[in-house]
């Protein structure tokens, strides 16, 4: 029997994987009431999506979850031993790179998915939330003001209703939310079959990942730092009746023996075993009324390239700040339509790239097999090729340039007195819709440098006012007045920083605004600034607007479309 009165929350998140947990964390830190439910009775312990890409690491840093990820993950001095037809083709050493001024986390991190989820759950609890297990979504209905979900408590069989302003389906490839919305995944299914598992292994070097290829016969084993379990993978060849052998300890033991020619490798203690067929599919729309789909509920594809979990986390990160603005009545509901506008093309590109990667790595076609074994794999020995492949998956180049929230005031006609060279330099800087690059900057009165990202972290928008002029005090009066006005109009929703070239900070000593010093002009040049410029950086780290002069009207017009001023400035 249903309860008479429905429970209420602002956002109901269905599914407590990385996507749902990211939504829960980000909404909670923005002061939005949300509940995260999952139908399972207990949290899983499988490795699944084991790679976190550099852009996702930046997201986790903003959410306050980066330290345990970096402490327990494996990102430096990774070895991969590639074998083809029983012979060692390459013993790759990936030393990784030190943090760069513009990229704080340049290396992907290998960490089992269960540990990533555990870290995000702990962060959610720090923010006052939790995951409600054993809660199965059965039905949902929508009206103009919200969504009513019927939830079954699986331990007791009792049902209840939860009323929310919005509902987000983060419940994976077999999404119940997607089914109830009448939406389907559209695309193709690969013919190759695979088995995955988490097992303990003896007989293999635990400081390296191991891969064996022999035409369409593939097997691999990857260790995790500080963990006893390895993730094993193997292609599965259907028998003459088209039947596929289920994943199991004996199956993996036999695959390793047959495909490596070694009898000294022993497997034990399986904790997760699964069969997998790669789909390349996505939904036509991410939004149906007040319900949204994110992560694997919206798009599924090959694990080649390690993009699936990362794309889901960034789906959530894109949606959460927009939901918060709408629920706080700072923006209209139409802002939520930009989620699909921005994220669906990203998913489409990921599907295309992972599909190509899947074909290159796993295709059993004779021609592709020859190309892979005689051309592609030998190229992996080259450090330059290794860096290209790593960069292709780091997701740092994801951009929303052609979407409606990207405003690039970069035409010389908008400021005809400017010199042509100034526009050329600005044109080489990051554009509206691009990820804002990091930078190392000084702080007046302090000797150590701080990252620009340290100032971007948080639920606010950030306005960065650049001035590379020599006479900083005189040239910055307009900037100071603009910063004052932004404070009056938008309060804590917008943080304003002045980036000045003054090496010792003497010209900025009496300013009450946050001043960052760029004495070498490295940060200014990275942003394409030649004199003065404005960069408006959204709370998800993407550039919303940029202008190569202090165009206050362009800036406030943009902000007024997203943030209703907390109070009007005096006339």
C-alpha positions as CSV (number, residue, x, y, z in Angstrom):
1,X,0.0,0.0,0.0
2,X,1.3,3.4,-0.9
3,X,1.8,6.1,1.7
4,X,-1.0,8.7,1.7
5,X,1.4,11.6,1.4
6,X,4.3,11.5,-1.0
7,X,7.8,12.2,0.2
8,X,9.4,15.3,-1.5
9,X,12.8,16.4,-2.7
10,X,14.0,18.8,-5.3
11,X,15.8,16.3,-7.5
12,X,15.5,12.5,-7.4
13,X,18.6,10.8,-8.8
14,X,17.9,7.2,-9.9
15,X,21.2,5.2,-10.0
16,X,24.2,5.4,-7.7
17,X,27.0,4.8,-10.1
18,X,29.7,7.5,-10.8
19,X,27.2,9.6,-12.8
20,X,24.5,9.6,-10.1
21,X,27.0,10.2,-7.3
22,X,28.5,13.1,-9.2
23,X,25.1,14.7,-9.5
24,X,24.4,14.1,-5.9
25,X,27.6,15.7,-4.7
26,X,27.4,18.7,-7.0
27,X,23.7,19.4,-6.2
28,X,24.3,19.0,-2.5
29,X,27.2,21.5,-2.4
30,X,25.0,24.0,-4.3
31,X,22.4,23.7,-1.6
32,X,19.9,21.7,-3.7
33,X,17.9,19.0,-1.9
34,X,18.4,15.7,-3.7
35,X,18.0,12.0,-3.0
36,X,20.1,9.3,-4.7
37,X,18.4,5.8,-4.9
38,X,19.6,2.5,-6.3
39,X,17.7,-0.8,-6.7
40,X,20.6,-3.0,-5.6
41,X,20.7,-4.3,-2.1
42,X,24.5,-3.6,-1.6
43,X,27.2,-1.7,-3.3
44,X,29.1,-3.7,-6.0
45,X,32.8,-4.5,-5.7
46,X,33.8,-4.7,-9.4
47,X,36.5,-2.9,-11.3
48,X,34.4,-2.1,-14.4
49,X,35.4,1.4,-15.7
50,X,38.9,1.6,-14.3
51,X,40.4,4.7,-16.0
52,X,39.8,8.3,-15.0
53,X,40.8,10.8,-17.6
54,X,42.5,14.2,-16.9
55,X,39.4,16.3,-17.5
56,X,37.4,14.1,-15.1
57,X,40.1,14.5,-12.5
58,X,39.6,18.2,-12.7
59,X,35.9,17.7,-12.1
60,X,36.6,15.5,-9.1
61,X,39.0,18.1,-7.8
62,X,36.3,20.7,-7.9
63,X,34.0,18.3,-6.0
64,X,36.5,17.8,-3.3
65,X,37.2,14.2,-4.1
66,X,40.6,14.3,-5.8
67,X,43.0,13.5,-2.9
68,X,42.0,9.9,-2.3
69,X,41.7,9.3,-6.0
70,X,45.3,10.4,-6.6
71,X,46.6,8.6,-3.5
72,X,45.0,5.2,-4.3
73,X,45.1,5.3,-8.1
74,X,48.0,4.5,-10.5
75,X,49.1,7.3,-12.8
76,X,52.9,7.2,-13.1
77,X,55.4,4.6,-14.3
78,X,52.8,2.3,-15.9
79,X,54.1,-0.6,-17.9
80,X,52.2,-2.5,-20.6
81,X,53.7,-5.7,-22.1
82,X,52.2,-6.4,-25.5
83,X,52.4,-9.8,-27.1
84,X,51.4,-10.8,-30.6
85,X,51.3,-14.5,-31.7
86,X,53.0,-15.5,-28.5
87,X,56.0,-13.1,-28.9
88,X,56.7,-10.0,-26.8
89,X,56.2,-7.1,-29.3
90,X,56.7,-4.2,-26.9
91,X,57.4,-3.6,-23.3
92,X,56.0,-0.1,-22.9
93,X,57.0,2.2,-20.0
94,X,54.6,5.1,-19.6
95,X,56.4,7.4,-17.0
96,X,53.7,10.0,-17.1
97,X,54.2,13.7,-16.9
98,X,54.6,16.2,-14.1
99,X,51.7,18.7,-13.6
100,X,51.8,21.4,-16.2
101,X,50.9,25.1,-15.7
102,X,47.8,24.7,-17.8
103,X,46.9,21.1,-16.9
104,X,47.1,20.1,-13.2
105,X,46.4,16.4,-13.9
106,X,48.1,15.4,-17.2
107,X,47.9,11.6,-16.7
108,X,45.0,9.3,-16.6
109,X,44.5,7.4,-13.3
110,X,43.9,3.6,-13.1
111,X,41.6,2.8,-10.2
112,X,38.8,0.2,-9.9
113,X,35.4,1.7,-10.3
114,X,34.2,0.4,-6.9
115,X,36.8,2.5,-5.3
116,X,35.9,5.6,-7.2
117,X,32.3,5.1,-6.2
118,X,33.3,4.6,-2.6
119,X,35.2,7.9,-2.6
120,X,32.2,9.7,-4.2
121,X,29.8,8.2,-1.6
122,X,32.0,9.4,1.2
123,X,32.0,12.9,-0.3
124,X,28.3,12.8,-0.7
125,X,28.0,11.9,3.0
126,X,30.3,14.8,3.9
127,X,27.8,17.0,2.1
128,X,24.9,15.6,4.0
129,X,23.6,13.1,1.5
130,X,23.5,9.3,1.2
131,X,22.7,6.5,-1.1
132,X,19.4,4.7,-0.4
133,X,19.8,1.1,-1.4
134,X,17.1,-1.4,-2.2
135,X,14.9,1.2,-3.7
136,X,13.5,0.2,-7.1
137,X,11.8,2.6,-9.4
138,X,8.5,1.1,-10.7
139,X,6.6,3.9,-12.3
140,X,6.7,7.6,-12.9
141,X,4.3,10.3,-13.9
142,X,4.9,13.9,-14.8
143,X,3.0,17.2,-14.7
144,X,3.9,20.8,-15.2
145,X,5.4,21.2,-11.7
146,X,7.2,17.9,-11.1
147,X,7.6,14.2,-11.3
148,X,5.9,11.6,-9.1
149,X,7.9,8.3,-8.8
150,X,6.6,5.1,-7.3
151,X,9.4,3.4,-5.4
152,X,9.4,-0.2,-4.2
153,X,11.5,-1.0,-1.1
154,X,12.9,-4.4,-2.1
155,X,13.6,-5.8,1.4
156,X,9.9,-5.3,2.5
157,X,8.0,-5.1,-0.8
158,X,6.3,-1.9,0.3
159,X,5.8,0.9,-2.1
160,X,5.9,4.7,-1.6
161,X,5.9,7.8,-3.7
162,X,8.6,10.5,-4.0
163,X,7.6,13.8,-5.5
164,X,10.5,15.8,-7.1
165,X,10.8,18.9,-9.2
166,X,13.1,16.9,-11.6
167,X,14.1,13.3,-11.9
168,X,17.5,12.1,-13.4
169,X,18.0,8.6,-14.8
170,X,21.6,7.5,-14.1
171,X,20.7,3.9,-13.9
172,X,22.9,2.4,-16.6
173,X,22.5,0.7,-20.0
174,X,19.3,-1.2,-18.9
175,X,17.8,2.0,-17.5
176,X,14.4,1.7,-16.0
177,X,13.9,5.4,-16.3
178,X,14.6,5.2,-20.0
179,X,12.0,2.4,-20.4
180,X,9.3,4.4,-18.4
181,X,10.0,7.5,-20.6
182,X,9.4,5.4,-23.7
183,X,12.9,6.3,-25.0
184,X,15.2,3.7,-26.7
185,X,18.8,3.5,-27.5
186,X,19.4,3.8,-31.2
187,X,22.5,2.4,-32.9
188,X,24.4,-0.9,-33.6
189,X,25.8,-3.9,-31.8
190,X,29.2,-5.3,-32.5
191,X,29.6,-9.0,-33.3
192,X,32.5,-9.6,-30.9
193,X,31.8,-11.0,-27.5
194,X,34.0,-10.5,-24.4
195,X,34.3,-11.7,-20.9
196,X,35.4,-9.6,-17.9
197,X,36.3,-10.5,-14.4
198,X,38.1,-9.5,-11.2
199,X,40.4,-12.3,-9.9
200,X,43.7,-12.7,-8.0
201,X,46.6,-13.8,-10.2
202,X,50.0,-15.3,-9.4
203,X,52.7,-15.8,-12.0
204,X,52.5,-12.4,-13.6
205,X,54.5,-9.3,-12.9
206,X,52.2,-7.1,-10.7
207,X,54.0,-4.0,-11.8
208,X,52.8,-4.3,-15.4
209,X,49.6,-4.8,-17.5
210,X,49.8,-7.7,-19.9
211,X,48.1,-8.1,-23.3
212,X,48.2,-11.0,-25.7
213,X,46.8,-10.9,-29.3
214,X,46.6,-13.7,-31.8
215,X,44.2,-12.7,-34.6
216,X,40.8,-12.7,-33.0
217,X,42.1,-14.3,-29.8
218,X,42.6,-11.7,-27.2
219,X,43.3,-11.9,-23.5
220,X,44.6,-9.2,-21.0
221,X,45.3,-8.8,-17.3
222,X,45.6,-5.5,-15.6
223,X,46.7,-5.0,-11.9
224,X,45.6,-2.3,-9.6
225,X,47.8,-0.3,-7.3
226,X,47.4,-1.5,-3.7
227,X,44.8,-4.1,-4.6
228,X,45.1,-7.9,-4.7
229,X,42.6,-8.2,-7.6
230,X,43.4,-7.9,-11.3
231,X,40.9,-7.1,-14.1
232,X,41.0,-9.9,-16.7
233,X,39.5,-9.6,-20.2
234,X,39.2,-12.1,-23.0
235,X,37.5,-12.3,-26.4
236,X,34.9,-15.1,-26.5
237,X,34.4,-17.0,-29.7
238,X,30.9,-18.5,-30.2
239,X,30.7,-22.2,-30.8
240,X,29.2,-23.8,-34.0
241,X,25.7,-23.1,-32.6
242,X,26.4,-19.5,-31.9
243,X,26.5,-20.0,-28.1
244,X,28.9,-18.1,-25.9
245,X,30.6,-19.6,-22.9
246,X,29.8,-17.6,-19.8
247,X,32.6,-15.9,-17.9
248,X,34.1,-18.0,-15.1
249,X,37.3,-18.8,-13.3
250,X,37.9,-21.9,-15.3
251,X,37.2,-20.1,-18.6
252,X,39.8,-17.4,-17.8
253,X,42.3,-19.9,-16.7
254,X,41.9,-21.8,-19.9
255,X,42.1,-18.6,-22.0
256,X,45.4,-17.6,-20.4
257,X,46.9,-21.0,-20.9
258,X,45.8,-21.3,-24.5
259,X,46.5,-17.8,-25.6
260,X,49.8,-17.2,-23.8
261,X,51.3,-20.6,-24.0
262,X,52.1,-20.4,-20.3
263,X,51.2,-22.8,-17.6
264,X,52.6,-20.9,-14.6
265,X,49.8,-18.3,-14.4
266,X,47.2,-19.2,-11.8
267,X,43.9,-17.5,-11.1
268,X,41.9,-17.6,-7.9
269,X,39.3,-15.8,-5.8
270,X,36.9,-14.3,-8.4
271,X,34.8,-11.5,-7.2
272,X,33.2,-10.3,-10.4
273,X,32.5,-12.2,-13.7
274,X,30.6,-10.8,-16.6
275,X,30.0,-11.2,-20.3
276,X,29.8,-8.2,-22.6
277,X,28.7,-7.3,-26.1
278,X,29.8,-3.9,-27.3
279,X,26.9,-1.6,-28.3
280,X,27.2,1.7,-30.0
281,X,23.9,3.4,-29.2
282,X,22.5,6.6,-27.8
283,X,19.1,8.1,-27.1
284,X,17.5,10.6,-29.5
285,X,16.8,13.1,-26.6
286,X,18.3,13.5,-23.2
287,X,15.3,15.3,-21.8
288,X,11.6,14.2,-21.6
289,X,9.7,16.9,-19.7
290,X,11.1,17.1,-16.2
291,X,13.1,13.9,-16.5
292,X,16.6,13.5,-17.9
293,X,18.9,10.7,-18.9
294,X,22.7,10.8,-18.2
295,X,25.6,8.5,-18.5
296,X,25.0,4.9,-19.7
297,X,21.3,5.5,-19.5
298,X,21.7,7.9,-22.4
299,X,24.6,6.4,-24.4
300,X,26.5,3.1,-24.4
301,X,29.6,2.2,-26.4
302,X,32.8,0.1,-26.5
303,X,35.1,0.4,-23.4
304,X,38.0,1.0,-25.9
305,X,39.6,4.3,-24.9
306,X,38.2,4.4,-21.4
307,X,35.6,7.1,-22.1
308,X,32.3,5.7,-20.8
309,X,32.5,6.5,-17.1
310,X,34.2,9.8,-17.8
311,X,31.5,10.9,-20.2
312,X,28.8,10.1,-17.6
313,X,30.6,12.0,-14.8
314,X,30.9,15.0,-17.1
315,X,27.2,14.7,-18.2
316,X,26.3,15.0,-14.5
317,X,28.7,17.9,-14.0
318,X,27.2,19.8,-16.9
319,X,23.6,19.2,-15.8
320,X,23.9,19.9,-12.1
321,X,24.8,23.6,-12.2
322,X,22.0,24.3,-14.6
323,X,19.5,22.4,-12.4
324,X,20.7,24.5,-9.4
325,X,20.2,27.8,-11.2
326,X,16.7,26.8,-12.3
327,X,15.7,25.5,-8.9
328,X,17.0,28.7,-7.2
329,X,14.9,30.6,-9.7
330,X,18.0,32.4,-11.1
331,X,17.4,31.0,-14.6
332,X,14.4,29.9,-16.6
333,X,13.7,26.3,-17.3
334,X,14.9,26.7,-20.9
335,X,18.4,26.7,-19.6
336,X,18.1,22.9,-19.1
337,X,17.7,22.4,-22.8
338,X,21.3,23.4,-23.2
339,X,22.3,20.2,-21.5
340,X,21.4,18.1,-24.5
341,X,22.7,20.8,-26.9
342,X,26.1,20.6,-25.3
343,X,26.5,17.0,-24.2
344,X,24.8,15.0,-27.0
345,X,27.4,16.0,-29.6
346,X,30.1,15.0,-27.1
347,X,28.5,11.5,-26.7
348,X,28.2,11.2,-30.5
349,X,31.9,11.9,-30.9
350,X,32.8,9.5,-28.1
351,X,30.7,6.8,-29.7
352,X,32.4,7.4,-33.1
353,X,35.9,7.4,-31.5
354,X,35.4,4.4,-29.3
355,X,33.8,2.5,-32.3
356,X,36.9,3.2,-34.4
357,X,39.1,2.2,-31.5
358,X,37.2,-1.0,-31.0
359,X,37.6,-1.9,-34.6
360,X,41.3,-1.2,-34.5
361,X,41.9,-3.2,-31.4
362,X,39.4,-6.1,-31.6
363,X,38.3,-6.6,-35.2
364,X,38.8,-10.2,-36.3
365,X,38.8,-9.2,-40.0
366,X,41.9,-10.6,-41.6
367,X,43.0,-7.3,-43.1
368,X,42.4,-5.5,-39.9
369,X,44.3,-8.2,-38.0
370,X,47.4,-7.7,-40.3
371,X,47.2,-3.9,-40.0
372,X,46.9,-4.2,-36.2
373,X,49.8,-6.7,-35.7
374,X,52.2,-5.3,-38.3
375,X,51.5,-1.6,-38.2
376,X,49.5,-0.3,-35.3
377,X,51.1,-2.3,-32.5
378,X,54.7,-1.6,-33.5
379,X,53.8,2.1,-33.6
380,X,53.0,1.9,-29.9
381,X,56.7,1.7,-29.2
382,X,57.1,5.3,-30.2
383,X,56.8,7.8,-27.3
384,X,55.2,10.3,-29.6
385,X,52.5,7.9,-30.6
386,X,51.9,7.0,-27.0
387,X,51.4,10.7,-26.1
388,X,49.1,11.2,-29.1
389,X,46.9,8.3,-28.0
390,X,46.8,9.4,-24.4
391,X,45.9,13.0,-25.5
392,X,43.1,11.6,-27.7
393,X,41.3,10.3,-24.7
394,X,42.0,12.9,-22.0
395,X,38.8,14.8,-22.8
396,X,40.6,18.2,-22.3
397,X,39.7,19.3,-25.8
398,X,35.9,18.9,-25.4
399,X,34.3,22.2,-26.4
400,X,30.9,23.8,-26.6
401,X,32.0,26.5,-29.0
402,X,29.0,26.2,-31.3
403,X,26.4,26.1,-28.6
404,X,24.1,28.9,-27.5
405,X,25.9,29.5,-24.1
406,X,29.2,30.3,-25.9
407,X,29.6,34.1,-26.7
408,X,32.8,35.1,-28.3
409,X,33.1,38.9,-28.6
410,X,36.3,38.7,-30.6
411,X,35.5,40.7,-33.7
412,X,37.8,43.7,-34.3
413,X,34.7,45.6,-35.5
414,X,33.4,45.7,-32.0
415,X,36.4,47.9,-31.0
416,X,37.6,49.6,-34.1
417,X,40.4,51.5,-32.3
418,X,42.2,48.4,-31.4
419,X,45.4,47.4,-33.1
420,X,45.2,44.4,-35.6
421,X,48.0,42.5,-33.7
422,X,45.9,42.5,-30.6
423,X,43.1,40.6,-32.4
424,X,45.4,38.1,-33.9
425,X,46.8,37.2,-30.4
426,X,43.4,37.1,-28.9
427,X,42.2,34.8,-31.7
428,X,44.9,32.3,-30.7
429,X,43.6,32.1,-27.1
430,X,40.9,29.7,-25.9
431,X,37.5,30.6,-27.3
432,X,34.1,30.7,-25.7
433,X,32.9,27.2,-25.2
434,X,36.4,25.8,-24.6
435,X,37.7,24.5,-21.3
436,X,39.4,27.3,-19.4
437,X,43.1,26.4,-19.1
438,X,44.8,26.5,-15.7
439,X,47.7,28.9,-15.0
440,X,50.2,29.5,-12.2
441,X,49.9,32.9,-10.7
442,X,51.3,34.8,-7.7
443,X,49.4,36.3,-4.9
444,X,50.4,39.7,-3.4
445,X,52.4,39.2,-0.2
446,X,53.0,35.5,-0.8
447,X,56.0,33.8,-2.2
448,X,54.3,30.6,-3.4
449,X,52.4,30.4,-6.6
450,X,48.7,29.2,-6.7
451,X,46.7,27.8,-9.5
452,X,44.0,29.7,-11.2
453,X,41.8,26.6,-10.8
454,X,42.0,27.0,-7.0
455,X,40.0,30.2,-7.5
456,X,37.6,28.6,-9.9
457,X,36.6,25.8,-7.6
458,X,33.2,26.1,-6.1
459,X,29.6,26.7,-7.3
460,X,30.1,30.2,-8.5
461,X,30.8,31.8,-11.9
462,X,34.2,33.5,-12.2
463,X,35.0,36.7,-14.1
464,X,38.8,37.1,-14.8
465,X,39.7,40.7,-15.7
466,X,43.2,40.8,-17.4
467,X,45.4,43.8,-17.6
468,X,48.9,43.6,-19.1
469,X,49.6,47.3,-19.0
470,X,52.7,48.7,-17.4
471,X,51.0,51.5,-15.4
472,X,48.8,49.0,-13.5
473,X,47.2,51.5,-11.0
474,X,46.0,53.9,-13.7
475,X,45.0,51.4,-16.2
476,X,43.0,49.3,-13.8
477,X,40.5,51.9,-12.5
478,X,38.0,50.7,-15.0
479,X,38.5,47.1,-14.0
480,X,38.0,48.0,-10.3
481,X,34.8,49.8,-11.1
482,X,33.6,46.9,-13.1
483,X,34.4,44.5,-10.3
484,X,32.5,46.6,-7.8
485,X,29.5,46.7,-10.0
486,X,29.6,42.9,-10.5
487,X,29.6,42.5,-6.7
488,X,26.6,44.7,-6.4
489,X,24.7,43.0,-9.1
490,X,25.5,39.3,-8.6
491,X,26.9,38.9,-5.1
492,X,28.3,35.5,-4.3
493,X,27.1,34.0,-7.5
494,X,30.1,35.6,-9.3
495,X,33.7,35.8,-8.1
496,X,35.8,38.5,-9.8
497,X,39.6,38.3,-10.0
498,X,42.0,40.9,-11.4
499,X,45.1,39.5,-13.1
500,X,47.8,42.2,-13.2
501,X,51.5,42.1,-14.3
502,X,52.8,43.9,-11.2
503,X,55.7,41.7,-10.0
504,X,55.6,42.8,-6.3
505,X,51.9,43.6,-6.1
506,X,52.5,47.2,-5.0
507,X,49.9,48.6,-7.4
508,X,47.3,46.2,-6.0
509,X,48.1,46.5,-2.3
510,X,45.0,48.5,-1.4
511,X,42.5,46.7,-3.7
512,X,39.8,44.8,-1.8
513,X,39.2,42.5,-4.8
514,X,41.2,39.2,-5.4
515,X,44.3,40.2,-7.2
516,X,46.5,37.6,-9.0
517,X,49.9,38.6,-10.3
518,X,51.3,37.5,-13.7
519,X,54.7,39.0,-13.8
520,X,56.0,36.9,-16.7
521,X,52.7,37.4,-18.6
522,X,52.6,33.6,-19.1
523,X,49.0,33.3,-18.1
524,X,48.0,36.3,-20.1
525,X,49.7,35.0,-23.2
526,X,48.0,31.6,-22.7
527,X,44.7,33.3,-22.7
528,X,45.6,35.4,-25.8
529,X,45.6,38.7,-23.9
530,X,47.6,41.7,-25.2
531,X,46.2,44.5,-23.2
532,X,42.9,44.1,-21.4
533,X,40.3,41.3,-21.6
534,X,37.4,39.7,-19.9
535,X,36.9,35.9,-19.5
536,X,33.7,34.7,-17.9
537,X,34.2,31.1,-16.7
538,X,31.2,29.0,-15.9
539,X,31.0,27.0,-12.8
540,X,31.8,23.8,-14.7
541,X,35.2,25.3,-15.9
542,X,34.2,26.2,-19.5
543,X,34.5,29.7,-20.9
544,X,31.0,31.3,-21.3
545,X,32.1,34.6,-22.7
546,X,35.3,36.4,-23.6
547,X,36.0,39.8,-25.0
548,X,39.4,41.5,-25.7
549,X,38.3,44.7,-24.1
550,X,36.4,45.7,-21.0
551,X,32.9,45.3,-22.6
552,X,30.8,45.6,-19.5
553,X,27.5,45.5,-21.4
554,X,28.4,42.2,-23.2
555,X,29.4,40.7,-19.8
556,X,26.3,41.8,-17.9
557,X,24.0,40.9,-20.8
558,X,25.4,37.4,-20.7
559,X,25.2,37.1,-16.9
560,X,21.6,38.4,-16.9
561,X,20.6,35.5,-19.1
562,X,21.8,33.0,-16.5
563,X,21.7,34.9,-13.2
564,X,19.0,37.2,-12.1
565,X,20.8,40.0,-10.2
566,X,20.5,39.6,-6.4
567,X,19.7,43.3,-6.2
568,X,19.8,46.2,-8.6
569,X,22.7,48.5,-8.5
570,X,22.0,52.1,-7.5
571,X,21.3,54.5,-10.3
